[in-house]
Amino acid sequence: MILQSIKQQFLRGRYFPLLWLAAVYLAVSSLLRVALFIKGLPQLDAPLATLAAVLPIGLFYDIATGFYLFFAYALYLLLLPERVFRSSAHRGFLMVASFAALFGLLYLGPVEYFFFDEFDARFNFVAVAYLLYPHEVFVNIWESYPVGRVLAAVTAATALLFWAFHKPLAASLTAPSRLRERLPAFGMFTLGLAAVVAGVTVETGRYSDNRIANELAQNGIYSFFYALFHNDLDYNHYYLTLSEQEAARRLRRLVAQPNAEFIPGADNPIARHIRANGAPRPLNVVVLVEESLGADFVGAYGDARGLTPNLDRLAKDSLVFTNFYATGTRTVRGLEAISSSFPPIPGESIVKRSHNDHIFTWGAVMRAQGYRTSFLYGGYGSFDGMNGFFGGNGFDVIDRASIGNPTFTNIWGVSDEDLFGHALTVFDAQHARGEKFFALVMSTSNHKPFTFPAGIPGVAPEGGGREAGVRYADYAIGRFIEALKRRPYFDDTLVVIVGDHGARVYGKEDIPMRSYELPMLVYAPRHIAPRRVDILASQIDIAPTVLGLLNISYDSVFFGRDAFAVDPKDAFALVSHNRDVALYRDGKLVELGIRKAHRVFDYDKRANHQTPAADDAERVKDAISIFQEGYNLFARGQYRLDPPTGPLARSAHADGRL
């Protein structure tokens, strides 16, 4: 009798609209999974075996997600009084709402397909972060993808499907139903939801060492909401930990270098005094942080397409770091590492976290040396909290709102030429006032929709994809350097050119290391002899390395080190992707994952191949110490130098520079 009642309510009664939408949702999810499988074929090891695995695992995730997705609707259908439910006004409302829900479910398919095409992943932290800034993101999507055609196709499909089912749908809205007849079906639904809540996590369906296969098995809606609710992860709750004493001891060993002396009694266990090995070189410092510029686009790093003639020429007169890595996959990760030498702790970048003001930054060190510090950004600095972070840490913030009458703009900001031209105007004024300057300059042009000023050889103004973006970025850099050479302060200026992250994450591994390789050039031809630097480093090492080149003595709590003061066998890089973080050192990659997971891989860089390796307790503990201490020091407000930790810090605090 109960089963008959449940069947009646779902097939011809009040729950039919829910069943219909759920069936459409499952069909769309399965078809999308097949489409993504075809898209990901080149990165799958055993395609047929993968398809055989991801289809049932994926269906399981789709059903689990469906319980969350439709629970509120099921509760609404249960509780709504019969008189209201069968009224003509409510029937009209529910038909319109069903049409809208159907459209949304169908539209989600191409949206997720395009996201996967860009990021090789289901919806994740990136999707969550983008939705916090809908204006920039939605305009970018409109300009980068065939949104109009997709909307038209989805509208037509919605109308066709709705027409095909409108009669049984309308009939279900007039079928009589008593509360006691509806309760068994709702009870079954609730039991299903309870089982999902108790037994399903984002890791439940992780069955393969191939990242793409695991992404295919996932459900995009589930992944999105998991990222949304775990965006500010508590490291100590979700990841492997050590005792505070052991973590601090290991971290001190990892950040040590021959010219550093730890400061007794400091609140921060890695507070240390860095002693310069020569006379100071008080050069101006300009750091050009190039949007999405991976090493794989640059001729000096082996690319044969000829996309970067200006960078290739500059490389001949620069320090060229050939074994250099991004810490993450988003701009805020790059800015976090470059400005603060801080590790990419799981969850959100500290650029976007609360209580991120008055922390220890490269700018604090430079201000203690008498520099004027600036952050210049081609877009609006409210995006991703950049203005708040840099302004709260003593930088002069100059963003799109400060750049009057640009020659070209798109949704992300002014063109790189406009940004660099304005930066030179700022530097000219600072030099005229007798100020030494330190500037982080963040570009925007090398980003979808890849639109640029007209009249540039080899670059169409309406865009042309990533290669056109790299060509334009290189062109703008070349113009900037040529203009800089005509300035009276050129001989006393050091320029760093580095990507904020690679163009995209591609590869079957959880952390595909090739995607993280960046160009990093240090250009000061009157002061630093050109050569290739093969030591392993990442973006957290830029600040201490440049400070070393300038022969500046300072107190530090940086996680990075001067690449020229480190024994190559002790060098390491820190990287992150989605919820995973990793320590890369001496050919070994130690990954730490959510729910206290960890994995160790041998990484052959030449072959770009990762092989599961035997567990290595010491390396795992070293990785834990970095990310655990990074999280805890920031959370406790200890990523700073408080007096009395050393002569330089005391001096800086005395005049308000720290």
Buried (B, 14 or more C-beta within 10 A) or exposed (E): EEEEBBEBBBEEBBBBBBBBBBEBBBBBBBEBBBBBBEBBEEBBEEBEEBBEBBBEBBBBBBBBBBBBBBBEBBEEBBEBEEEEBBEEEBBEEBBEBBBEBBBBBBBBBBBBBBBBEBBBBBBBBBBBBBEEBEEBBBBBBEBBBEBEEBEEBBEEBBEEBBEEBEEEBEEBBEBEBEEEBBBBBBEBBBEBBEEBEEEBEBEBBBEBBBBBBBBBBBBBBBBBBBBEEBBEBEBEEBBBBBEEEBBBBBBBEBBBBEBBEEBEEBBBBBBBBBEBEEEEBBBBBBBBBBBBBBBBBBBBBEBEEEBBBBBBBBBEBBBBBBBBBBBBBBBBBBBBBBBBBBBBBBBBBBBBBEEBEBBBBBBBBBBBBEBBBBBBBBBBBBBBBBBBBBBBBBBBBBBBEEBEEBEBBBBBBBBBBBBBBBBBEBBEEBBEEEBBBBBBBBBBBBBBBBBBBEEBEBBBBEBBEBBBBBBBBBBBBBBBBEBBEEBEBBEBBBBBBBBBBBBBBBBBBBBBBBBBBBBBBBBBBEEBEBEEBEBBBBBBBBBBBBBBBBEBBBBBBBBBBBBBBBEEEBBBBBBBBBBBBBBBBEEBBBBBBBEEBBBBBEBEEEEBEBEEBEEBEEBBBBBBBBBBBBBBBBBEEBBBBBEEBBEBBBBBBEEEBB
